[in-house]
Amino acid sequence: MTKLGEILAKRSVNKSMVARRTGLSKARINELTLNPSAKLRADELYLIAKAIDMEPCDLLNLLYGHLTLQHDASH
């Protein structure tokens, strides 16, 4: 399960409802929640956040807040 899948499960979100509200297919929602190599697009993140009554920036931080910049040796 992906981080997005964990978030939806923790919030007891029905993936069919998310698909209906966002216009994304159930297959795409399943891919995003089950396949770790699936890439979430910004428009999908925005729509999913709105569908589950979250601020898109909060969902973005939950999903990708662990990322850090690479150290630049030239500075």
N, C-alpha and C positions, 0 to 999 in steps of 0.2 A: 504494500500500500504506500502511496506517496504522501507527502506532507499535506497536500490538499485533501486527499482522502481521509487522513487522520483528523483534519480540522472539521470536515463535513460530518464524520462519524461522531466526533466529540459533541458537536452541536445537534446531533440527531436529525440531520438534514436528509430529506428524501431526494435522491438524485434524479428521479423522474420529474419532480417539481422543478428542480434547477434547470433541467433540459427544457421543460415547457416555458419557464419564465425567460430564459436566456435566448431561446431559439437554437441552441446547440443540440446536436443529436445525442441520444442516450449513449451511443457508441463512443462519441467524443468525450462525454463526461466520464464514462468508464475508463477510457484511455488515460485521461488526466488524473484520475484517482487511483488507478491500479498500476500503470506503467511508469516506472521511474525515469525512463528515457524520453517520455513525452515532454514536449516543450509547450509551456503555457504562453499563449500570446497575450499582449496587453489588453486587447479588446475583450478577450475571454475572461481574464482576471477581473476586469471592471464589471462585466455583466454578472459573473458569478457572485462577486461581492454584493452587488445591488440585490440579487435574487435571494441572498441569505441575510439581508439586512445588516451588512457590515460596510464600514467605510473602505473603499478600495485601497487606500494607503495602509490601513491597518492589516488587511489581508496580504498586501505586498510585503510589509515588514515581517509578518509571521512566516511567509514562505521563503523570503530571500534576505532577511535581516542578518543572517549569519555570514553573508559574503563580505569579503574585505578586498581592499585595493592591494595590488602588488607593490612591493617596495621598489622605488625607482632609484637605482644606484647612481644616476647622473646628477642627482640633487643633493 
